[in-house]
């Protein structure tokens, strides 16, 4: 099956849409908190519901994508993902919000695995790094989503109207780009026999999963809490606070677009070590300053630091001997989402007991842990 410019741009568009939707939810975390009258711990529980849904999706993503192909699953889950934005501030109560976010997490995770499953084997075929660039489109979408959300809030657009507009635009983008994705490849000999459901990964996949969890806990903390941090801890208006995720995503996108060249030049362990140290230093700056604009600079540094963590580890998971790319990515994602699922709730509980500032030092701790463990970022061992 020929890979054309259209198929490459289709993949980029899917990553962009994923980031845009992701950031739109992030911008409206304070909106959701205020609309339902909940505290940080309850908000953390809502994020935990999303994480639980994501875990369920990840246990089945490899099987579903193997059966139906990345194109169909990306189209279905991406469109549902976008449509669910409309319900964020339209649920009749907190319990209903938990249910919506559980489904939100499920389709998010399967969509994520589907688009990575299409991109990762292409890197292997082309013989050169490209996953950082694909994830750069995710970050670019995040930057655009956060910036447009900030502009909508500044213009006085009602949150529900903003969510409806974003939902309609992203459904159209996902559906159109899915038509240009590659069709389902022929079945690999022996694949039917291997299709026995999800197993908790071991060996190289487990190591990669733990490292990805460190990165996603820290990255997810910025996504889930940075807007609220600027608004609540530093007293920024929400239209300025929305720029926290925008600055993070913009810097991450820029670093990811240059990341493939870095990955071609430096060993994964070197990049991971430098990434963790930079992220730790930048997050410390963001948390120590009382100036919102300097905090935005810190969040941008965190974005640069974490830019290539997930691309490196997801690309490695698709290269583990004896494992199909979809299953490798799903397995590593599953461990990563265990951390991603628990992280927001833990931060919410720490924030209620102390402060959100103190809770966000979790990002610093995990960034340092990632740097210290970077030497284990290898995919040259067969899965067991």
C-alpha positions as semicolon CSV with decimal commas, in nm:
position;residue;x (nm);y (nm);z (nm)
1;X;0,000;0,000;0,000
2;X;0,155;0,327;-0,112
3;X;0,210;0,602;0,140
4;X;0,119;0,929;-0,032
5;X;0,135;1,290;0,079
6;X;-0,239;1,270;0,140
7;X;-0,205;0,978;0,382
8;X;0,077;1,151;0,567
9;X;-0,130;1,468;0,606
10;X;-0,429;1,259;0,713
11;X;-0,223;1,123;1,003
12;X;-0,101;1,470;1,091
13;X;-0,458;1,600;1,089
14;X;-0,569;1,325;1,326
15;X;-0,290;1,410;1,572
16;X;-0,382;1,779;1,542
17;X;-0,749;1,705;1,613
18;X;-0,658;1,493;1,914
19;X;-0,451;1,775;2,062
20;X;-0,717;2,038;1,989
21;X;-0,992;1,841;2,165
22;X;-0,760;1,756;2,453
23;X;-0,672;2,123;2,507
24;X;-1,034;2,238;2,482
25;X;-1,120;2,018;2,779
26;X;-0,813;2,152;2,960
27;X;-0,921;2,514;2,904
28;X;-1,263;2,437;3,050
29;X;-1,147;2,253;3,363
30;X;-1,219;2,568;3,570
31;X;-1,552;2,604;3,387
32;X;-1,650;2,248;3,480
33;X;-1,532;2,299;3,839
34;X;-1,744;2,611;3,877
35;X;-2,046;2,480;3,688
36;X;-2,087;2,172;3,909
37;X;-1,966;2,343;4,231
38;X;-1,698;2,082;4,306
39;X;-1,364;2,104;4,487
40;X;-1,018;1,986;4,377
41;X;-1,065;1,635;4,518
42;X;-1,397;1,589;4,335
43;X;-1,240;1,727;4,019
44;X;-0,957;1,478;4,063
45;X;-1,214;1,198;4,096
46;X;-1,376;1,313;3,770
47;X;-1,036;1,290;3,602
48;X;-0,994;0,948;3,761
49;X;-1,319;0,841;3,590
50;X;-1,171;0,946;3,259
51;X;-0,858;0,750;3,339
52;X;-1,063;0,441;3,427
53;X;-1,241;0,463;3,093
54;X;-0,905;0,500;2,921
55;X;-0,775;0,188;3,093
56;X;-1,071;-0,014;2,973
57;X;-1,018;0,114;2,620
58;X;-0,649;0,029;2,628
59;X;-0,714;-0,331;2,735
60;X;-0,916;-0,378;2,416
61;X;-0,755;-0,130;2,175
62;X;-0,505;-0,376;2,027
63;X;-0,777;-0,633;1,956
64;X;-1,026;-0,380;1,814
65;X;-0,767;-0,212;1,591
66;X;-0,634;-0,550;1,476
67;X;-0,987;-0,653;1,378
68;X;-1,116;-0,330;1,221
69;X;-0,797;-0,141;1,129
70;X;-0,666;0,197;1,249
71;X;-0,872;0,394;0,997
72;X;-1,213;0,273;1,113
73;X;-1,132;0,295;1,482
74;X;-0,980;0,641;1,444
75;X;-1,289;0,765;1,260
76;X;-1,535;0,620;1,511
77;X;-1,352;0,706;1,833
78;X;-1,228;1,044;1,711
79;X;-1,578;1,160;1,619
80;X;-1,729;1,040;1,948
81;X;-1,440;1,204;2,134
82;X;-1,523;1,538;1,972
83;X;-1,898;1,503;2,023
84;X;-1,861;1,440;2,396
85;X;-1,723;1,792;2,441
86;X;-2,080;1,916;2,405
87;X;-2,178;1,742;2,728
88;X;-1,907;1,877;2,959
89;X;-2,128;2,153;3,102
90;X;-2,463;2,005;3,000
91;X;-2,487;1,707;3,236
92;X;-2,770;1,711;3,493
93;X;-2,528;1,659;3,781
94;X;-2,190;1,545;3,904
95;X;-2,269;1,172;3,878
96;X;-2,364;1,211;3,513
97;X;-2,042;1,404;3,453
98;X;-1,845;1,107;3,590
99;X;-2,018;0,877;3,341
100;X;-1,952;1,110;3,049
101;X;-1,584;1,141;3,140
102;X;-1,549;0,763;3,165
103;X;-1,668;0,730;2,804
104;X;-1,454;1,032;2,711
105;X;-1,147;0,852;2,844
106;X;-1,233;0,527;2,667
107;X;-1,264;0,679;2,319
108;X;-0,964;0,904;2,380
109;X;-0,739;0,606;2,451
110;X;-0,852;0,399;2,153
111;X;-0,825;0,699;1,921
112;X;-0,473;0,763;2,050
113;X;-0,361;0,403;1,994
114;X;-0,523;0,396;1,647
115;X;-0,341;0,702;1,515
116;X;-0,010;0,594;1,671
117;X;-0,054;0,248;1,520
118;X;-0,075;0,400;1,174
119;X;0,226;0,631;1,230
120;X;0,473;0,400;1,407
121;X;0,508;0,131;1,135
122;X;0,557;0,407;0,879
123;X;0,866;0,516;1,074
124;X;0,998;0,162;1,046
125;X;0,926;0,146;0,671
126;X;1,083;0,484;0,598
127;X;1,389;0,406;0,810
128;X;1,398;0,751;0,967
129;X;1,239;0,909;1,275
130;X;0,901;1,076;1,225
131;X;0,703;1,008;1,543
132;X;0,820;1,332;1,706
133;X;0,680;1,526;1,413
134;X;0,347;1,347;1,439
135;X;0,329;1,420;1,809
136;X;0,431;1,775;1,723
137;X;0,099;1,802;1,540
138;X;-0,073;1,691;1,860
139;X;0,104;1,970;2,048
140;X;0,026;2,217;1,772
141;X;-0,339;2,119;1,803
142;X;-0,312;2,166;2,179
143;X;-0,164;2,511;2,132
144;X;-0,436;2,607;1,883
145;X;-0,710;2,466;2,104
146;X;-0,587;2,647;2,415
147;X;-0,524;2,975;2,233
148;X;-0,864;2,971;2,062
149;X;-1,027;2,884;2,393
150;X;-0,856;3,181;2,556
151;X;-0,972;3,405;2,273
152;X;-1,328;3,274;2,301
153;X;-1,334;3,344;2,674
154;X;-1,187;3,690;2,622
155;X;-1,457;3,764;2,364
156;X;-1,729;3,662;2,610
157;X;-1,845;3,357;2,416
158;X;-2,054;3,129;2,637
159;X;-1,865;2,809;2,728
160;X;-2,136;2,582;2,585
161;X;-2,132;2,768;2,253
162;X;-1,755;2,740;2,236
163;X;-1,773;2,365;2,305
164;X;-2,038;2,319;2,035
165;X;-1,828;2,503;1,776
166;X;-1,514;2,305;1,857
167;X;-1,709;1,979;1,852
168;X;-1,854;2,043;1,507
169;X;-1,519;2,151;1,361
170;X;-1,329;1,851;1,503
171;X;-1,590;1,597;1,392
172;X;-1,554;1,733;1,039
173;X;-1,173;1,723;1,052
174;X;-1,156;1,370;1,196
175;X;-1,413;1,230;0,953
176;X;-1,254;1,391;0,646
177;X;-0,896;1,296;0,734
178;X;-0,999;0,937;0,815
179;X;-1,103;0,890;0,452
180;X;-0,739;0,948;0,352
181;X;-0,582;0,713;0,605
182;X;-0,442;0,379;0,488
183;X;-0,691;0,091;0,470
184;X;-0,664;-0,203;0,705
185;X;-0,350;-0,405;0,613
186;X;-0,372;-0,777;0,536
187;X;-0,372;-0,999;0,843
188;X;-0,030;-1,112;0,964
189;X;0,010;-1,493;0,952
190;X;-0,064;-1,631;1,295
191;X;-0,237;-1,312;1,409
192;X;-0,566;-1,487;1,472
193;X;-0,399;-1,733;1,703
194;X;-0,227;-1,451;1,888
195;X;-0,550;-1,260;1,940
196;X;-0,613;-1,369;2,297
197;X;-0,684;-1,034;2,457
198;X;-0,487;-0,801;2,677
199;X;-0,206;-0,916;2,902
200;X;-0,014;-0,696;3,142
201;X;0,320;-0,644;2,965
202;X;0,649;-0,772;3,098
203;X;1,012;-0,736;3,002
204;X;1,101;-0,451;2,768
205;X;0,740;-0,341;2,728
206;X;0,699;-0,310;3,105
207;X;1,012;-0,094;3,132
208;X;0,897;0,131;2,850
209;X;0,552;0,152;3,007
210;X;0,686;0,265;3,344
211;X;0,899;0,533;3,179
212;X;0,599;0,648;2,973
213;X;0,393;0,661;3,294
214;X;0,645;0,897;3,451
215;X;0,620;1,125;3,149
216;X;0,241;1,113;3,121
217;X;0,179;1,177;3,490
218;X;0,388;1,490;3,469
219;X;0,259;1,597;3,128
220;X;-0,100;1,527;3,231
221;X;-0,059;1,739;3,544
222;X;0,018;2,041;3,327
223;X;-0,276;1,964;3,104
224;X;-0,522;1,910;3,390
225;X;-0,407;2,164;3,646
226;X;-0,199;2,442;3,489
227;X;-0,495;2,660;3,390
228;X;-0,649;2,627;3,736
229;X;-0,306;2,692;3,893
230;X;-0,267;3,029;3,723
231;X;-0,624;3,126;3,798
232;X;-0,642;3,007;4,158
233;X;-0,285;3,031;4,291
234;X;-0,156;3,334;4,100
235;X;-0,486;3,521;4,061
236;X;-0,490;3,533;3,680
237;X;-0,818;3,588;3,494
238;X;-0,930;3,273;3,310
239;X;-0,854;3,421;2,967
240;X;-0,489;3,463;3,078
241;X;-0,484;3,135;3,270
242;X;-0,587;2,951;2,952
243;X;-0,251;3,052;2,808
244;X;-0,076;2,817;3,054
245;X;-0,159;2,514;2,845
246;X;-0,111;2,715;2,524
247;X;0,245;2,808;2,618
248;X;0,318;2,449;2,723
249;X;0,177;2,308;2,397
250;X;0,341;2,569;2,174
251;X;0,685;2,499;2,318
252;X;0,625;2,125;2,305
253;X;0,515;2,147;1,941
254;X;0,824;2,345;1,842
255;X;1,052;2,098;2,020
256;X;0,877;1,799;1,868
257;X;0,907;1,933;1,515
258;X;1,280;1,941;1,573
259;X;1,274;1,619;1,770
260;X;1,312;1,376;1,481
261;X;1,646;1,534;1,391
262;X;1,757;1,503;1,754
263;X;1,643;1,141;1,770
264;X;1,845;1,066;1,457
265;X;2,156;1,211;1,621
266;X;2,134;1,117;1,990
267;X;2,063;0,794;2,174
268;X;1,719;0,767;2,341
269;X;1,873;0,758;2,692
270;X;2,061;1,083;2,632
271;X;1,749;1,263;2,513
272;X;1,536;1,126;2,795
273;X;1,789;1,230;3,058
274;X;1,815;1,583;2,923
275;X;1,439;1,605;2,885
276;X;1,375;1,512;3,246
277;X;1,631;1,754;3,387
278;X;1,504;2,044;3,177
279;X;1,142;1,973;3,271
280;X;1,228;1,957;3,641
281;X;1,412;2,290;3,633
282;X;1,139;2,466;3,434
283;X;0,856;2,337;3,656
284;X;1,046;2,453;3,965
285;X;1,064;2,801;3,812
286;X;0,690;2,801;3,737
287;X;0,606;2,704;4,095
288;X;0,846;2,942;4,271
289;X;0,751;3,261;4,088
290;X;0,464;3,493;4,182
291;X;0,455;3,645;3,833
292;X;0,202;3,480;3,597
293;X;0,403;3,564;3,284
294;X;0,717;3,407;3,429
295;X;0,511;3,101;3,519
296;X;0,407;3,082;3,153
297;X;0,776;3,078;3,059
298;X;0,824;2,794;3,305
299;X;0,536;2,595;3,154
300;X;0,691;2,648;2,811
301;X;1,017;2,501;2,941
302;X;0,829;2,201;3,076
303;X;0,680;2,155;2,730
304;X;1,025;2,152;2,571
305;X;1,147;1,910;2,835
306;X;0,870;1,656;2,786
307;X;0,840;1,702;2,409
308;X;1,017;1,387;2,297
309;X;0,949;1,153;2,588
310;X;0,631;0,993;2,453
311;X;0,745;0,981;2,086
312;X;1,067;0,801;2,187
313;X;0,890;0,547;2,405
314;X;0,596;0,482;2,171
315;X;0,831;0,437;1,877
316;X;1,036;0,193;2,085
317;X;0,724;-0,001;2,182
318;X;0,646;-0,061;1,814
319;X;0,991;-0,216;1,763
320;X;0,994;-0,477;2,041
321;X;1,071;-0,814;1,876
322;X;0,779;-1,053;1,852
323;X;0,508;-0,792;1,918
324;X;0,273;-0,635;1,661
325;X;0,295;-0,252;1,667
326;X;-0,068;-0,200;1,777
327;X;-0,025;-0,438;2,069
328;X;0,311;-0,292;2,169
329;X;0,175;0,062;2,171
330;X;-0,142;-0,046;2,355
331;X;0,059;-0,236;2,617
332;X;0,295;0,053;2,690
333;X;0,003;0,295;2,684
334;X;-0,182;0,080;2,938
335;X;0,094;0,110;3,196
336;X;0,135;0,478;3,117
337;X;-0,237;0,538;3,167
338;X;-0,226;0,364;3,506
339;X;-0,017;0,660;3,615
340;X;-0,218;0,905;3,406
341;X;-0,537;0,772;3,568
342;X;-0,413;0,801;3,926
343;X;-0,209;1,119;3,883
344;X;-0,488;1,381;3,868
345;X;-0,671;1,229;4,164
346;X;-0,351;1,219;4,373
347;X;-0,273;1,580;4,286
348;X;-0,630;1,678;4,378
349;X;-0,604;1,507;4,717
350;X;-0,264;1,665;4,790
351;X;-0,400;2,004;4,680
352;X;-0,695;1,977;4,919
353;X;-0,466;1,878;5,208
354;X;-0,200;2,143;5,133
355;X;-0,218;2,360;4,821
356;X;-0,221;2,317;4,446
357;X;0,129;2,463;4,433
358;X;0,262;2,195;4,667
359;X;0,077;1,924;4,477
360;X;0,231;2,023;4,144
361;X;0,580;1,951;4,277
362;X;0,487;1,595;4,177
363;X;0,586;1,704;3,825
364;X;0,935;1,794;3,945
365;X;0,975;1,463;4,129
366;X;0,868;1,253;3,832
367;X;1,077;1,451;3,586
368;X;1,385;1,383;3,799
369;X;1,289;1,015;3,827
370;X;1,256;0,995;3,448
371;X;1,602;1,145;3,402
372;X;1,751;0,903;3,654
373;X;1,592;0,602;3,479
374;X;1,663;0,705;3,120
375;X;1,926;0,434;3,070
376;X;1,649;0,173;3,068
377;X;1,487;0,318;2,755
378;X;1,564;0,027;2,525
379;X;1,346;-0,192;2,310
380;X;1,603;-0,449;2,210
381;X;1,470;-0,721;2,441
382;X;1,189;-0,950;2,331
383;X;0,862;-0,925;2,524
384;X;0,803;-1,209;2,767
